[in-house]
Amino acid sequence: MFREPEMVENELVHRSSPSAMNVLRGRLIAKIDEVLSQIAASDDTPSNSHIQFEANLVLPQDVTGYSRRVILDSIRIDDLRSPTTEKDSSLRCTASSSDYVSVNPPLHSQGYCGLDGVPASAEPTHSPNTPVAQSCRPIDNSCVPLFDGSQHTPPTTPTSSTLPTCHLESEEQRPPKRRRLGEDHPHKLEQSTIDKLTEGIWEQIHNPKSLAMGNDLKEAMSWVLEKMSGDTNRFESRDLDFGKATKRCQQITTSSRTARAFEVIVQAHWVDCYDARLTALREERPELRPNEHKKMVLTEACTSFSWSEKELRNRMAIWKGYREIKNAAGWSALVFSGSGIYRFCKYRLGFDQEAMTKLQSMRIRAEVAADTLQPQWRTLLSLVGESTQRHWRGHPHDWAVGRREDQDAVPLAVTYKQWDPNFAFQNLDESIVDCEKWGDRDPRRSESGPIFMCKSCSLRQSDTVEENECECFPDLYSPRPRTSCPVQIFRTDNGKNNGLVACCSFERGQAVGEFVGMVTKGLADVDVMQSQAGDNEPYQIWQGRYGNYTRFINHSCVPNCQFQTFSWLGIQRIVVVSNGIAADKELTVDYSGRYWDNLDKICLCGEARCRYKDRAKR
Ligand SMILES: C[S@@+](CC[C@H](N)C(=O)[O-])C[C@H]1O[C@@H](n2cnc3c(N)ncnc32)[C@H](O)[C@@H]1O
């Protein structure tokens, strides 16, 4: 019923005619030019590196099942770079409307950050019980945050006080240059197939509509069955109702995806059963040679499937790939792998040890995300006799994951236990306004409508699909349903306690998330984001006990994100915006000099250009 996709790309791999060679040559020259100019222009490539050109010789799966690497040539980066290569500094944030500030630098030494119960730096400095005086400094025109990063013992509740406060403050909005939709991006590195596969898995796990379960699935299937049995009541032949067609199409598309997930699970499991059958036969018939055992099992299977041996072998090669992915990355990765897995397993480009290591390291992470975001995925496993019990419960960000295969995920509270045995953090989608401080006013509101025009794009903002025109940050602000942001809280391995890692890549200018917490004022002893909407009274956003994943973003002297203010429907928001983030990278912002000036820690960002790594000497 669900056909495996046909191969449409990579046709040239199978041809060797002179014209095919010419086409290949032309394509390669264009590709190499593009990649070289991108790398030459990139800041991230150290000058003493070199680029190696390789080809993959893909052998038939039934011979080895792996591709073989052929090294062609290499070139030094230094030889590539021309003196005219310039850095794009357009994203250096020159103004934002918000600053992170730490309010009266709390007590800290090793690693408790200003956000009540945060992490540790490597440099113990003063007694955790001794408050360190910190004062708020005037705000400059940069939009980098000023986390306090210094607390050792976080307060359980925020306190209003007259103590000096350090915070992030808001400035006029000047958004970073954003890539417009549809704009060409000449400097984009092609992803390898394993990267495409893993990103596909993460995207599907974070998309609440990726699997159709329960009634949706039943309804779609019963519709298909009715249609097949000739009942046309539900969609007359002349019925061109667009809304109905869209709904139906969406239902069937998602259901097919679910059925496809069923298919790969069952096929991977079938390979396990095939091996088990082979082992049993070896014991039953020890007098036969290994090839004879194999032949017997294949013949048995060919008869049941009604396939030729060649056909079965070809399919088995792909199914073995599914099984390898399942063994490395777990069932959840298989379920959410989508159609990309077929191509990956059929052509096996990049299906090597490195890919396996990458898949192994995502095993627990993918399971945490799948269990907490789409717990119903496990019901699919009942087909192959696996446990359908959910293992990871709660909110996806109740867990701090590891990035290596041998690192388990741990409850978030455990990672703060040494500083705060009662640590608790409530995940919010939206900020909450502290009504004790603000009554029924929201200090972030500067316009009351009914019509709101975007200050960035000058187009209309609305919470209805028909009226909204603003597409500035569609992942966060649009009437369309939102998907979860593909990020995870992870255990850093260099003394920063937790951090935030990107599961998928984020384009430059794309929103990572809104800085969400409690909108309050007058707090001391804690880190807050400080901002002001128009002429309103300044406000603070405190993330000590309530907030979202933006709370876990660490500092880097070469950050890949920045804070920016944005007004949606008249309410000021503080948005973490990507400067261009590759999948699997830690998300970072620049906390700014003012934040670090008030800290007695060293910076552990590890960048060659780190400004705060040698603070003792300073
Ligand atoms: C907003 S929190 C970030 C999340 C934090 N790492 C956690 O585990 O909750 C800021 C604190 O993280 C730590 N931190 C962040 N970036 C750092 C860096 N580059 N070097 C050292 N410590 C850092 C500091 O303790 C800082 O006070």
PDBQT file of the ligand as one rigid body, heavy atoms in Angstrom, charges set to zero:
ROOT
HETATM    1  C1  LIG A 701      21.500  32.437  32.496  1.00  0.00    +0.000 C 
HETATM    2  S1  LIG A 701      22.501  31.309  33.263  1.00  0.00    +0.000 S 
HETATM    3  C2  LIG A 701      22.818  30.190  31.978  1.00  0.00    +0.000 C 
HETATM    4  C3  LIG A 701      22.429  28.772  32.315  1.00  0.00    +0.000 C 
HETATM    5  C4  LIG A 701      23.289  28.139  33.348  1.00  0.00    +0.000 C 
HETATM    6  N1  LIG A 701      24.527  27.648  32.784  1.00  0.00    +0.000 N 
HETATM    7  C5  LIG A 701      22.564  27.019  34.100  1.00  0.00    +0.000 C 
HETATM    8  O1  LIG A 701      23.092  25.910  34.219  1.00  0.00    +0.000 OA
HETATM    9  O2  LIG A 701      21.464  27.262  34.573  1.00  0.00    +0.000 OA
HETATM   10  C6  LIG A 701      23.985  32.225  33.479  1.00  0.00    +0.000 C 
HETATM   11  C7  LIG A 701      25.020  31.537  34.319  1.00  0.00    +0.000 C 
HETATM   12  O3  LIG A 701      25.592  30.463  33.615  1.00  0.00    +0.000 OA
HETATM   13  C8  LIG A 701      26.997  30.430  33.839  1.00  0.00    +0.000 C 
HETATM   14  N2  LIG A 701      27.662  30.777  32.584  1.00  0.00    +0.000 N 
HETATM   15  C9  LIG A 701      27.067  31.113  31.443  1.00  0.00    +0.000 A 
HETATM   16  N3  LIG A 701      27.972  31.326  30.480  1.00  0.00    +0.000 NA
HETATM   17  C10 LIG A 701      29.166  31.136  31.017  1.00  0.00    +0.000 A 
HETATM   18  C11 LIG A 701      30.493  31.222  30.517  1.00  0.00    +0.000 A 
HETATM   19  N4  LIG A 701      30.762  31.544  29.262  1.00  0.00    +0.000 N 
HETATM   20  N5  LIG A 701      31.512  30.965  31.376  1.00  0.00    +0.000 NA
HETATM   21  C12 LIG A 701      31.253  30.628  32.647  1.00  0.00    +0.000 A 
HETATM   22  N6  LIG A 701      30.020  30.514  33.188  1.00  0.00    +0.000 NA
HETATM   23  C13 LIG A 701      28.982  30.772  32.375  1.00  0.00    +0.000 A 
HETATM   24  C14 LIG A 701      27.307  31.471  34.862  1.00  0.00    +0.000 C 
HETATM   25  O4  LIG A 701      27.270  30.856  36.113  1.00  0.00    +0.000 OA
HETATM   26  C15 LIG A 701      26.174  32.412  34.684  1.00  0.00    +0.000 C 
HETATM   27  O5  LIG A 701      25.938  33.107  35.858  1.00  0.00    +0.000 OA
ENDROOT
TORSDOF 0
